Amino acid sequence: MMSTRELLDWTTEHRDEMLSDLARYVEIETPSTDKDSLKDGLSWLESWLPQRIGEPASVREVDGGPHGDIRVYDYPGAGGSPVLLLCHYDTVWDKGTLRDWPFRVDGDRATGPGVFDMKSGLVQAVWALRALAAAGLPRPPIRLLLNGDEETGSPASRPVIEAAAADTRAALVFEASANGAIKTARKGVGIYRVIARGIEAHAGLDPTKGASAIDELARVVLALHGLTDLDAGTTVNVGVISGGTRRNVTAGTAHGDIDIRVSSAAEMARVDAALAALTPHDPRVTIEVEGEWNRPVMARTESTRRLFRLAKGLATEIGVDLDECSVGGASDGNFVAALGIPVLDGFGAVGDGAHARHEHISVQGMVERTALAAAVLHALAEA
């Protein structure tokens, strides 16, 4: 039986093939807001997957509407409930980015739009399954989910993810790592807009007849920013404001777009109560709050701790010191963790630069993480 170290030897031998797959994948642009490009990317994936890991036992196809379509593949395994592998194929990069930023490999560094977040992760997940097949090692039943709207908050895929996760025993999310660390906790995210509606008037001739929406919004912004509690892991940021029509007109409307991050359900409830309690200083102005919690808190549970300890022990066998961390960003793993399922997130690329022009991965990290994913899946089959 092949050891964890031998799995690393195998993935090292197939490094160039993995890089070739990654190059072809990165060279198909898949911006979240371009349905046609997302269709092209998914079409390539649908032809590539059977070549690498064979035909699935079943495929569920879900129309993403204006977003990228969703695919849920089930592959047979050694008894028990499935393990969910979560991968998104959309990126934040507009079509045409490749013209001046093509995929390149320079030593241990590979760059290109989406290579870190998270095209390398999907390649690693697939090659981990391929490594187990080549080694003749058992794996658990695998449920591989691909969605094309993660970067926009997974509006179409969230119910599909939750349904696909319902009967699984664990989930590995192949988002990029945090400086090599596995993400065992993530904050919940709220996306809101606060709207103030006042009364327009000539600011010079009739200053008392107007009721300024901007004045009210400014007060609301201060109140909202006052909700930030860094010790509790809560941040509230009004990142965009807009309002008014002319400098000499009392503003009739104004709005602010809010990003909220929390580390606990208690903090989520506190912020909810504060949003509901917003009242205008001037009774002639109305304040309305729109939005929702886009992703629940991904808490570090005991079952997640056990799963991480398993991964850490296997990483040690291939000479990797695997750490865990909590991050402020959210992912589709939040939806799964909220169902009480253990989740290891950040199982994808080792590198840096998500959503930035210095986005890159470590090629050696890709090889090591592929072997580690294979080892973890094998261990779950043996459990």
N, C-alpha and C positions, 0 to 999 in steps of 0.2 A: 504494500500500500504506500502511495506517495505521501511524503511528509510535507509539512508546511514549507520547509526550506526547498524541497524539490519542486513545489508549486511555483516558488519564486524563480528557480532555475528555468522552469518551462516558460514562464511569462517573459523572462529575460531573453530566452532564445527567440521568442516571437515578437520582440520589441519593434522591429521594422515593420512587420505586418500591422501591428496595432497603430503605429504612426501613420501608415498608409491609409488605414481606415479613417483615422482622425482627420487627416488632410482632406480626404474626399468629403467628409461630413462638414467640416468647417467651410469648405468652398461652396457649399449650398447655403445661401443666406436665408435665415428664418426669422425676420423681425416680427415681434408680437403683433404689430398693427397691420401686417400685410398678409391677408388671407391666401392669396395666390402663391406667395413665396412659401408660406407654411405648408400648403398642399404639396409643393415640390419637395420640401424637406421630408415630410411624412412619407411621400411616395418612395423616396430613396431608402428610408429606414425600413419600409415594408418589404422592399426587395433585398435589402442587406441582411436583415435578421435571420431569415431561413438559411442563408448561405453560411452564417456563423454558428447558429445554435439549433438549426432544424425547424421543422414545422411545429407550431403550437397545437395543443389539444383543442383549444378554442380561442376565438377572437371576438371581443365585443367592440363594435364600432359605434362611436357616439359623435353626432354632428355638433361641432362647437359653435354653430351660428356664425356671428361675425368674428369669432376667435378661431384658434387652431383646433382641428378635430382631435378627438381623444381615442386612444386604442388601449384595450386591456387584453393582454395575452396570458393565457394559462398554459404552463408547461408541467408535465408530470414529474413526480419525484418520489422519494422514499417515504410514503405514508405520512400521516399527520396532516395538520392544517398548513396552508401555504405561507410562504414568506413573501411579503410585498416589496418589490423594487420600484422606487419612484424616480422618474426621470422626466424632465421637461425638455422640449426641443426648440422652444422659442428663445430668442435673444433680444437684447435691448438695442441692437445695432441696426440702423436703417439699411435698406437695400442700396448697394453701390459702395458700401464701406470697403469691400474687398479690393476695389480698384487701387486704392493707395495704401492698403494694409493687408496684403495677402498672407496666407499661412506660411510660416517659416520655422525652420529648426536650426538653432545655432548652439551646438554642443548639447547641454542638458536642458536648454530653454526652447520651448515651442510657443509661438505667438500666433495671434489671429483673432478676429472678432468672434466671441463666444467660446473660445477654446477653454477658458477657465470656468465660465458660468454659462452652460455646464456641459458642453459637448464632449469633453474628455471623460466626464463622469459616466455618460451613457456607453461610450466605448469600453470603459473599464468594466462596467456591469456585464456587458455581453461577453467580453473576453474572459471574465471570471467563470461564467457558465461554460464557456468553451474549454477552459483549462480543466474543469472538473470532468467534463466528458472525455477529454483526451487522456486523463489520468485514470479513468474508470472508477472515480470516486462518487458515492451517492450524494445526492443533493435533496433538499426538501422540495415539495411542490413549489413552483415559482409562479408568482403573478407579477408580470411586468406591466407597469402603466406608463404610457407616454402622453403627455399633454402639451398643448401649444399656447397656453395662456397664463403660465405661472408668473411671468414678469408683470402682468397686469392685474394680479390678485386672484387668479384662478376662478373667475366668475362662472364660467361654463363647466369647468372640471371639478369643482369642489364636491357636488353631490355624487359624481362618479367615483371620485377618490374615496369618499366616506363609505360608499356601498362596496367598493372593491376591497376596502380594508376590514370590513366588518367581521369576516371569519378567518382573518390571518393571525399568526402567532407572533409576528415581529415585522418590522419594516426597516429597510435600509434605504436612505435617501442619498442619491448620488450627486447632490449639490457639492460645490467646492468646499474644501476644508478651510478651517481658520488657522492659517500658518501651520498646517499639518494636523491640527487638533480636530477630533470628532466633536460635533455639537450635540450635547445631550440635553440642552435646554435652550429655548428661544422665547422671546417676548411675544405677547399678543399685540396685535396691531389694529388700531382704529383709524378709519379714514372718514373725516367729517368736514362739513362746510357750515359755517355760521353766517346767516344772512340778516342784515339790519335794513329795515324799511322805514324811512322818515318822510319828511314833507319838504318839497322843493320850494325855494323862494329866492328872491334877489338878495344876495348876501350883503349888499351895501344899502339898498333902499328899504328893504323889509327884513332886517336881521332877526326880528322876534317872531316873524310869521313862519319861519322855517324850523324844521326839526332835523338835525344833522345825523344821517345814518353813519357817516364817517366818525363823528364824535363817539357814538355808541359803540361802533366796532372797535375803536381804539381802547375804550374801557374794557370791552370783552377780551381783547387780546391780552391785556395786562392780567385780567382774572384767570384766563386760561393758562398763561405761562406760569402763574403762581401755583398751579396744580402740580408742577414738576416736583418730584421728590426723588432725588438721585439715590438716597439710601434705600428707598423702597423699590428702586428699579423703574421708576416712572418718569417718562419725559413727554411733554406736551409742546408741540411746535406749530405755530401759525406760520406756515412757510410762504404763502402767497396771499396778498390782499389786493382788492380792487374796489373802486367805487367812485361815485360822483360823475359829473358831466363837464362842468366848467369851473374855473377857479372862482368865479363870481356868482356861483349858484350853490346854495345850501344843498348838500348831497342828499338825494332822495333814496338811494340804495347803496349798499356796500356789502362786500362779503369777504370772508377769509377762509382759506383751506387749511385744515388741521391734520397733523400727523401725531398720533398718540401711541406710545409704547408702554406696556405694563408687564410686570413679572408675576402677577398673581391675580386670582379671581377677586380678591378683596379690593385690590387697587382698581380693577376694572369697574367694580360696583361703585367705588368712591368717585371715579371720574364720571360715570353715568349719572350719578346724583348731581354732580356739579353742573353738567351740561343741561340737565333738566331744570335746574334752579336759576339759570341765567335770566335776569330781568333787566329791562332798560332803565337807565337813569332818568330819561325823559319819557313820560308815559305816552307821548304822542308817537313814539317809535316802537316798532315791533321787532322782536328777535326770534328767529327760527333756526333750528338746528337740523341739518340733513346728514345722513350717512349711517355707518354701521361699523361694528367690529369685523374687520376683514378676515382676521385669523385669531383663533383662540390662543391662549397661553400654552406653550409646549413645556410642561413641567418635567423636572428630573425625578422620575419615580424610581422605586426600588427595582422594578423589573427592568427599567432602562439601565440602572447601575449594574445589574447582573450581566446584561448583554454587553455593556461596555467592558466589564472585567474579562469576559470571554475574548473579546476582540483584542484587548490589551495584551493578554497572555499569548495569543497567537502572533501578534505583532512582534513580541519579544523574540519569538523563534526565528524570525527573519531579520533580526537586528534592528528593528524599528522601535523607538521609544514613543508610544502612542499616548497622547494627552487628550483630555476632554475639556470642554469649555461651555459657557453660556454666552449667547450673543443677542444683540438687540434686533437683528434682522429676523424676518419670518420666512417660512417656506411652506410647501405642501405637507411637510412633516408635522406641522402644528395641527392640521385637521386629524391626522391619524392618532397622534398622541392624546388628543382630547377624547378619543374613544377608549382610552385605557390600554392601548397597545404599545409595547416598548419600541422605541424608535432610536436608531443611530443615524444622525444627519451629518452632512459633510463628509460622506464616504467617497466623494469624488476626487477631483484634482488637488494636488499639492502645488501651490503657486501663489499668485497674487493678482490684484488689479481688476476685480469684478466691476463691470460697467465703466472701465477706464481704458485709455489707449495703451497703458502699459500691461494690459491683461496678458498673462503668460502662465505656463505650467512647467513643472519639472518632469522631464521624460522618465527619469529614474523613479520619481514619485508615482508616476502613472503605472509603471511596471510593478512596483511594490504594493500599491493599493489594489491592483488587480489580483495579485496573489493573496493578499489579505482578505479581500471579499470572498474569493473562492474558499479559503480556509474557514471563514466564519460560516458560510453556507453549508459546507461539509459538516462542520461541528453541530450545526442546528439539525441536520439530517440524522446525526448519530445520537442526539439528545433523547 
